[in-house]
Amino acid sequence: MQPSAPRITLSVGYRSGRTGRIISLLVLGAILTVGCGCVGAFVGTGLNAAAGNNTSGSATVPALVALLSAALVMLLIGLLVTSVVRAGAWLEGTRLTVVRLASKTVDLRAARSVSLQASAVAHTGVSSDGSLVATGAVTRTPVLTVSADTGTVKLGLRSRESLLIPPPEMYALAAALDTARCPGAAEAAGWLRAMAADPRTMLL
Protein backbone atom coordinates (compact mmCIF):
# COMPACT_ATOMS: atom_id res chain seq x y z
CA MET A 1 0.00 0.00 0.00
CA GLN A 2 1.45 3.33 -1.10
CA PRO A 3 1.77 5.85 1.77
CA SER A 4 -0.37 8.96 1.48
CA ALA A 5 1.32 12.26 0.72
CA PRO A 6 1.95 14.50 3.72
CA ARG A 7 -0.42 17.40 4.20
CA ILE A 8 1.13 20.85 3.80
CA THR A 9 -1.05 23.48 5.45
CA LEU A 10 -1.02 26.76 3.54
CA SER A 11 -0.97 30.00 5.52
CA VAL A 12 -4.03 31.59 3.94
CA GLY A 13 -6.35 31.68 6.96
CA TYR A 14 -5.93 33.57 10.21
CA ARG A 15 -2.42 33.12 11.54
CA SER A 16 -3.21 34.85 14.83
CA GLY A 17 -6.11 36.48 16.60
CA ARG A 18 -8.70 33.92 15.49
CA THR A 19 -10.07 33.49 19.01
CA GLY A 20 -10.38 37.24 19.47
CA ARG A 21 -12.27 37.61 16.21
CA ILE A 22 -14.67 34.83 17.15
CA ILE A 23 -15.34 36.36 20.57
CA SER A 24 -15.90 39.79 18.99
CA LEU A 25 -18.35 38.32 16.48
CA LEU A 26 -20.24 36.47 19.22
CA VAL A 27 -20.50 39.61 21.37
CA LEU A 28 -21.61 41.64 18.36
CA GLY A 29 -24.08 38.91 17.46
CA ALA A 30 -25.60 38.93 20.96
CA ILE A 31 -26.02 42.71 20.85
CA LEU A 32 -27.50 42.69 17.34
CA THR A 33 -29.80 39.78 18.18
CA VAL A 34 -31.31 41.63 21.13
CA GLY A 35 -31.49 44.88 19.18
CA CYS A 36 -33.07 43.37 16.10
CA GLY A 37 -35.48 41.38 18.27
CA CYS A 38 -36.65 44.60 19.89
CA VAL A 39 -36.94 46.35 16.53
CA GLY A 40 -38.86 43.37 15.17
CA ALA A 41 -41.28 43.50 18.09
CA PHE A 42 -41.77 47.22 17.51
CA VAL A 43 -42.41 46.66 13.80
CA GLY A 44 -44.84 43.83 14.59
CA THR A 45 -46.74 46.09 16.99
CA GLY A 46 -46.94 48.72 14.27
CA LEU A 47 -48.30 46.17 11.82
CA ASN A 48 -50.94 45.16 14.34
CA ALA A 49 -51.94 48.77 14.84
CA ALA A 50 -52.11 49.39 11.10
CA ALA A 51 -54.32 46.33 10.68
CA GLY A 52 -56.54 47.39 13.55
CA ASN A 53 -55.90 44.12 15.37
CA ASN A 54 -56.85 44.72 19.01
CA THR A 55 -57.71 41.14 19.97
CA SER A 56 -56.02 39.24 22.75
CA GLY A 57 -53.94 37.33 20.22
CA SER A 58 -52.40 40.48 18.79
CA ALA A 59 -49.10 39.75 20.58
CA THR A 60 -48.46 36.88 18.16
CA VAL A 61 -47.39 39.09 15.25
CA PRO A 62 -44.80 41.15 17.21
CA ALA A 63 -43.39 37.96 18.71
CA LEU A 64 -43.06 36.27 15.31
CA VAL A 65 -41.43 39.32 13.72
CA ALA A 66 -39.04 39.64 16.66
CA LEU A 67 -38.09 35.96 16.45
CA LEU A 68 -37.60 36.17 12.69
CA SER A 69 -35.36 39.24 13.01
CA ALA A 70 -33.28 37.63 15.74
CA ALA A 71 -32.98 34.37 13.78
CA LEU A 72 -31.70 36.18 10.69
CA VAL A 73 -29.01 37.94 12.72
CA MET A 74 -28.00 34.67 14.38
CA LEU A 75 -27.75 33.00 10.98
CA LEU A 76 -25.54 35.81 9.64
CA ILE A 77 -23.25 35.73 12.68
CA GLY A 78 -23.10 31.94 12.47
CA LEU A 79 -21.95 32.12 8.85
CA LEU A 80 -19.30 34.73 9.72
CA VAL A 81 -17.98 32.67 12.64
CA THR A 82 -17.91 29.55 10.45
CA SER A 83 -15.93 31.38 7.76
CA VAL A 84 -13.38 32.50 10.37
CA VAL A 85 -13.02 29.02 11.85
CA ARG A 86 -12.91 27.09 8.57
CA ALA A 87 -10.87 29.47 6.39
CA GLY A 88 -7.77 27.69 5.18
CA ALA A 89 -6.14 25.55 2.50
CA TRP A 90 -3.76 22.64 2.23
CA LEU A 91 -1.83 20.60 -0.28
CA GLU A 92 -1.65 16.80 -0.22
CA GLY A 93 0.66 15.67 -2.97
CA THR A 94 -0.97 17.17 -6.05
CA ARG A 95 -4.40 17.63 -4.47
CA LEU A 96 -5.16 21.23 -3.50
CA THR A 97 -8.03 21.89 -1.08
CA VAL A 98 -9.41 25.37 -0.35
CA VAL A 99 -11.90 25.81 2.50
CA ARG A 100 -14.21 28.72 3.10
CA LEU A 101 -17.82 28.00 4.09
CA ALA A 102 -17.50 24.91 1.92
CA SER A 103 -14.41 23.02 0.75
CA LYS A 104 -13.24 22.49 -2.82
CA THR A 105 -10.54 20.08 -3.91
CA VAL A 106 -8.79 19.83 -7.26
CA ASP A 107 -6.04 17.49 -8.46
CA LEU A 108 -3.38 19.64 -10.10
CA ARG A 109 -2.29 16.73 -12.31
CA ALA A 110 -5.76 16.72 -13.90
CA ALA A 111 -6.04 20.51 -14.31
CA ARG A 112 -7.34 21.81 -17.62
CA SER A 113 -5.97 25.32 -17.11
CA VAL A 114 -3.96 27.25 -14.52
CA SER A 115 -3.47 30.97 -14.09
CA LEU A 116 -1.75 33.21 -11.56
CA GLN A 117 -2.92 36.81 -11.49
CA ALA A 118 -2.86 39.62 -8.96
CA SER A 119 -5.93 41.35 -7.53
CA ALA A 120 -5.43 44.83 -6.10
CA VAL A 121 -7.12 46.20 -2.99
CA ALA A 122 -6.86 49.94 -2.30
CA HIS A 123 -6.48 50.93 1.34
CA THR A 124 -8.67 53.60 2.92
CA GLY A 125 -8.40 55.75 6.02
CA VAL A 126 -10.62 58.04 8.05
CA SER A 127 -10.25 61.79 7.62
CA SER A 128 -10.75 64.41 10.34
CA ASP A 129 -14.43 64.80 9.41
CA GLY A 130 -15.04 61.04 9.71
CA SER A 131 -15.27 60.29 6.00
CA LEU A 132 -13.37 57.49 4.27
CA VAL A 133 -10.50 58.58 2.03
CA ALA A 134 -8.00 56.68 -0.10
CA THR A 135 -4.55 56.46 1.45
CA GLY A 136 -2.83 55.67 -1.83
CA ALA A 137 -1.58 52.30 -0.54
CA VAL A 138 -2.50 49.20 -2.55
CA THR A 139 -2.09 45.55 -1.58
CA ARG A 140 -1.74 43.16 -4.49
CA THR A 141 -2.71 39.56 -3.78
CA PRO A 142 -1.59 36.82 -6.18
CA VAL A 143 -4.54 34.51 -6.88
CA LEU A 144 -3.96 31.00 -8.21
CA THR A 145 -6.88 29.73 -10.29
CA VAL A 146 -7.05 26.05 -11.22
CA SER A 147 -9.78 24.65 -13.45
CA ALA A 148 -10.43 20.93 -13.78
CA ASP A 149 -13.31 18.65 -14.70
CA THR A 150 -14.36 18.65 -11.04
CA GLY A 151 -14.65 22.45 -10.89
CA THR A 152 -12.58 25.59 -10.37
CA VAL A 153 -10.57 26.43 -7.26
CA LYS A 154 -9.21 29.88 -6.45
CA LEU A 155 -6.47 30.35 -3.87
CA GLY A 156 -5.37 33.78 -2.68
CA LEU A 157 -1.72 33.62 -1.66
CA ARG A 158 -2.10 35.90 1.35
CA SER A 159 -3.38 35.22 4.85
CA ARG A 160 -6.45 36.97 6.20
CA GLU A 161 -3.98 39.40 7.82
CA SER A 162 -2.65 40.24 4.30
CA LEU A 163 0.66 38.41 4.84
CA LEU A 164 2.10 36.67 1.80
CA ILE A 165 2.41 32.91 2.25
CA PRO A 166 6.01 31.88 3.11
CA PRO A 167 8.50 30.69 0.43
CA PRO A 168 8.40 26.97 1.38
CA GLU A 169 4.68 26.88 0.67
CA MET A 170 5.18 28.62 -2.69
CA TYR A 171 7.86 26.08 -3.62
CA ALA A 172 5.51 23.24 -2.62
CA LEU A 173 2.74 24.66 -4.84
CA ALA A 174 5.20 25.09 -7.70
CA ALA A 175 6.39 21.49 -7.37
CA ALA A 176 2.80 20.25 -7.44
CA LEU A 177 2.10 22.37 -10.52
CA ASP A 178 5.08 20.76 -12.27
CA THR A 179 2.93 17.62 -12.60
CA ALA A 180 0.26 19.49 -14.57
CA ARG A 181 0.32 19.37 -18.35
CA CYS A 182 -2.11 22.15 -19.16
CA PRO A 183 -1.95 25.76 -20.34
CA GLY A 184 -0.56 28.14 -17.73
CA ALA A 185 0.82 25.53 -15.33
CA ALA A 186 4.50 26.01 -16.17
CA GLU A 187 4.16 29.79 -16.13
CA ALA A 188 2.39 29.75 -12.75
CA ALA A 189 5.06 27.45 -11.28
CA GLY A 190 7.75 29.82 -12.54
CA TRP A 191 6.01 32.85 -11.01
CA LEU A 192 5.66 31.05 -7.67
CA ARG A 193 9.36 30.21 -7.55
CA ALA A 194 10.29 33.76 -8.50
CA MET A 195 8.04 35.22 -5.79
CA ALA A 196 9.46 32.78 -3.25
CA ALA A 197 12.97 33.99 -4.12
CA ASP A 198 12.07 37.71 -4.07
CA PRO A 199 8.45 38.79 -3.47
CA ARG A 200 9.23 42.39 -4.44
CA THR A 201 9.75 41.47 -8.06
CA MET A 202 6.48 39.67 -8.72
CA LEU A 203 2.86 40.82 -8.80
CA LEU A 204 3.26 43.06 -5.72
C-alpha positions in Angstrom: 0.0 0.0 0.0 1.4 3.3 -1.1 1.8 5.9 1.8 -0.4 9.0 1.5 1.3 12.3 0.7 2.0 14.5 3.7 -0.4 17.4 4.2 1.1 20.8 3.8 -1.0 23.5 5.4 -1.0 26.8 3.5 -1.0 30.0 5.5 -4.0 31.6 3.9 -6.4 31.7 7.0 -5.9 33.6 10.2 -2.4 33.1 11.5 -3.2 34.9 14.8 -6.1 36.5 16.6 -8.7 33.9 15.5 -10.1 33.5 19.0 -10.4 37.2 19.5 -12.3 37.6 16.2 -14.7 34.8 17.1 -15.3 36.4 20.6 -15.9 39.8 19.0 -18.3 38.3 16.5 -20.2 36.5 19.2 -20.5 39.6 21.4 -21.6 41.6 18.4 -24.1 38.9 17.5 -25.6 38.9 21.0 -26.0 42.7 20.8 -27.5 42.7 17.3 -29.8 39.8 18.2 -31.3 41.6 21.1 -31.5 44.9 19.2 -33.1 43.4 16.1 -35.5 41.4 18.3 -36.6 44.6 19.9 -36.9 46.4 16.5 -38.9 43.4 15.2 -41.3 43.5 18.1 -41.8 47.2 17.5 -42.4 46.7 13.8 -44.8 43.8 14.6 -46.7 46.1 17.0 -46.9 48.7 14.3 -48.3 46.2 11.8 -50.9 45.2 14.3 -51.9 48.8 14.8 -52.1 49.4 11.1 -54.3 46.3 10.7 -56.5 47.4 13.6 -55.9 44.1 15.4 -56.8 44.7 19.0 -57.7 41.1 20.0 -56.0 39.2 22.8 -53.9 37.3 20.2 -52.4 40.5 18.8 -49.1 39.8 20.6 -48.5 36.9 18.2 -47.4 39.1 15.3 -44.8 41.2 17.2 -43.4 38.0 18.7 -43.1 36.3 15.3 -41.4 39.3 13.7 -39.0 39.6 16.7 -38.1 36.0 16.4 -37.6 36.2 12.7 -35.4 39.2 13.0 -33.3 37.6 15.7 -33.0 34.4 13.8 -31.7 36.2 10.7 -29.0 37.9 12.7 -28.0 34.7 14.4 -27.7 33.0 11.0 -25.5 35.8 9.6 -23.2 35.7 12.7 -23.1 31.9 12.5 -21.9 32.1 8.9 -19.3 34.7 9.7 -18.0 32.7 12.6 -17.9 29.6 10.4 -15.9 31.4 7.8 -13.4 32.5 10.4 -13.0 29.0 11.9 -12.9 27.1 8.6 -10.9 29.5 6.4 -7.8 27.7 5.2 -6.1 25.6 2.5 -3.8 22.6 2.2 -1.8 20.6 -0.3 -1.6 16.8 -0.2 0.7 15.7 -3.0 -1.0 17.2 -6.1 -4.4 17.6 -4.5 -5.2 21.2 -3.5 -8.0 21.9 -1.1 -9.4 25.4 -0.3 -11.9 25.8 2.5 -14.2 28.7 3.1 -17.8 28.0 4.1 -17.5 24.9 1.9 -14.4 23.0 0.8 -13.2 22.5 -2.8 -10.5 20.1 -3.9 -8.8 19.8 -7.3 -6.0 17.5 -8.5 -3.4 19.6 -10.1 -2.3 16.7 -12.3 -5.8 16.7 -13.9 -6.0 20.5 -14.3 -7.3 21.8 -17.6 -6.0 25.3 -17.1 -4.0 27.2 -14.5 -3.5 31.0 -14.1 -1.8 33.2 -11.6 -2.9 36.8 -11.5 -2.9 39.6 -9.0 -5.9 41.3 -7.5 -5.4 44.8 -6.1 -7.1 46.2 -3.0 -6.9 49.9 -2.3 -6.5 50.9 1.3 -8.7 53.6 2.9 -8.4 55.7 6.0 -10.6 58.0 8.1 -10.3 61.8 7.6 -10.8 64.4 10.3 -14.4 64.8 9.4 -15.0 61.0 9.7 -15.3 60.3 6.0 -13.4 57.5 4.3 -10.5 58.6 2.0 -8.0 56.7 -0.1 -4.5 56.5 1.5 -2.8 55.7 -1.8 -1.6 52.3 -0.5 -2.5 49.2 -2.6 -2.1 45.5 -1.6 -1.7 43.2 -4.5 -2.7 39.6 -3.8 -1.6 36.8 -6.2 -4.5 34.5 -6.9 -4.0 31.0 -8.2 -6.9 29.7 -10.3 -7.0 26.0 -11.2 -9.8 24.6 -13.5 -10.4 20.9 -13.8 -13.3 18.6 -14.7 -14.4 18.6 -11.0 -14.6 22.5 -10.9 -12.6 25.6 -10.4 -10.6 26.4 -7.3 -9.2 29.9 -6.4 -6.5 30.4 -3.9 -5.4 33.8 -2.7 -1.7 33.6 -1.7 -2.1 35.9 1.4 -3.4 35.2 4.8 -6.5 37.0 6.2 -4.0 39.4 7.8 -2.6 40.2 4.3 0.7 38.4 4.8 2.1 36.7 1.8 2.4 32.9 2.3 6.0 31.9 3.1 8.5 30.7 0.4 8.4 27.0 1.4 4.7 26.9 0.7 5.2 28.6 -2.7 7.9 26.1 -3.6 5.5 23.2 -2.6 2.7 24.7 -4.8 5.2 25.1 -7.7 6.4 21.5 -7.4 2.8 20.3 -7.4 2.1 22.4 -10.5 5.1 20.8 -12.3 2.9 17.6 -12.6 0.3 19.5 -14.6 0.3 19.4 -18.4 -2.1 22.1 -19.2 -1.9 25.8 -20.3 -0.6 28.1 -17.7 0.8 25.5 -15.3 4.5 26.0 -16.2 4.2 29.8 -16.1 2.4 29.7 -12.7 5.1 27.5 -11.3 7.8 29.8 -12.5 6.0 32.9 -11.0 5.7 31.0 -7.7 9.4 30.2 -7.6 10.3 33.8 -8.5 8.0 35.2 -5.8 9.5 32.8 -3.2 13.0 34.0 -4.1 12.1 37.7 -4.1 8.4 38.8 -3.5 9.2 42.4 -4.4 9.8 41.5 -8.1 6.5 39.7 -8.7 2.9 40.8 -8.8 3.3 43.1 -5.7 
